[in-house]
Amino acid sequence: MSSTPDTKDPVIVGPDVIIDPEMCKGCNLCTYVCPTGVLLISESLNHLGFHPAEYTGEGCTGCGVCFYACPEPGAITVYKPPRKPKKQKEEV
C-alpha cells in the first residue's frame, strides 16, 4: 500500500495483504489456502514465540481466502483497489 505525498490517506494501487506478525500464531492456514502462494512463514519469531506468516510483496489477487481461513481475528487484512465503473455504451 502506498500513499500520495500530499495526503495521509492511503491510496490502494493493487491488491495487498497486511499481516500483523504480533497477532499471528503461525498456524499456516493462510499459506495453505492462498491460491497464488504469495504467503509464507517467516523465519523470525514474534513476541509469543511463533513464526508468523508474511506476504512476499507481490502477486496477491485480493481474493481474501487467507482472511477467511485465519482463526485469529484481525491478524490479516486484505486491501483491494476499488473497481472502476464500466462505461456504458452510447446509444446511436
C-alpha positions in Angstrom: 0.0 0.0 0.0 1.3 3.4 -0.8 0.2 6.9 0.0 0.4 10.1 -2.0 2.8 12.8 -0.8 0.1 15.4 -0.2 -2.3 13.3 1.9 -2.2 11.0 4.8 -4.9 8.7 3.4 -3.6 5.5 1.8 -4.1 5.0 -1.9 -4.7 1.4 -2.9 -2.9 0.7 -6.1 -3.3 -3.0 -6.2 -4.4 -5.9 -4.0 -2.3 -6.0 -0.8 -2.2 -8.2 2.3 -1.2 -6.9 5.7 -0.4 -9.5 8.3 0.1 -8.3 11.9 3.0 -10.5 12.9 2.3 -10.0 16.6 -1.2 -11.4 16.3 -0.3 -14.3 14.0 0.1 -17.7 15.7 1.9 -19.3 12.7 -0.8 -21.9 12.1 -0.1 -22.0 8.4 -3.7 -22.0 7.3 -3.4 -18.9 5.2 -0.3 -20.2 3.4 -2.2 -23.5 2.6 -5.3 -21.8 1.2 -3.6 -18.9 -0.8 -4.2 -19.8 -4.5 -1.2 -17.8 -5.7 1.2 -18.9 -3.0 2.3 -15.4 -2.0 2.2 -16.0 1.7 4.9 -17.8 3.6 6.0 -18.5 7.2 8.7 -16.1 8.5 11.9 -17.4 9.9 11.8 -14.7 12.6 9.8 -15.1 15.8 7.1 -12.8 17.2 6.8 -11.8 20.9 4.8 -15.0 21.6 7.5 -17.2 20.1 5.6 -18.1 16.9 6.8 -17.9 13.3 4.2 -15.5 11.8 3.0 -15.6 8.2 4.2 -12.9 5.9 3.3 -11.6 2.4 6.0 -11.8 -0.3 5.1 -8.4 -1.5 3.6 -9.1 -4.9 1.2 -11.4 -6.7 -1.8 -11.0 -4.4 -5.2 -11.2 -6.2 -7.1 -9.8 -3.3 -9.4 -12.9 -3.1 -9.5 -12.8 0.7 -9.3 -16.5 1.2 -6.4 -16.0 3.7 -8.5 -13.6 5.7 -11.4 -16.1 6.0 -9.1 -19.0 6.8 -7.3 -17.2 9.6 -8.5 -18.2 13.1 -7.1 -15.1 14.6 -9.5 -12.1 14.2 -7.7 -9.0 12.9 -4.4 -10.7 12.1 -4.9 -10.5 8.3 -6.3 -7.5 6.3 -6.8 -7.7 2.6 -6.9 -4.5 0.6 -8.3 -4.3 -2.9 -8.5 -1.2 -5.1 -12.0 0.0 -5.9 -13.4 -1.3 -9.1 -13.7 1.2 -11.9 -17.3 1.6 -13.1 -17.9 0.1 -16.5 -18.5 2.7 -19.2 -22.0 2.5 -20.7 -22.2 2.2 -24.4 -23.5 5.4 -26.0 -26.8 4.9 -27.9 -26.7 6.0 -31.5 
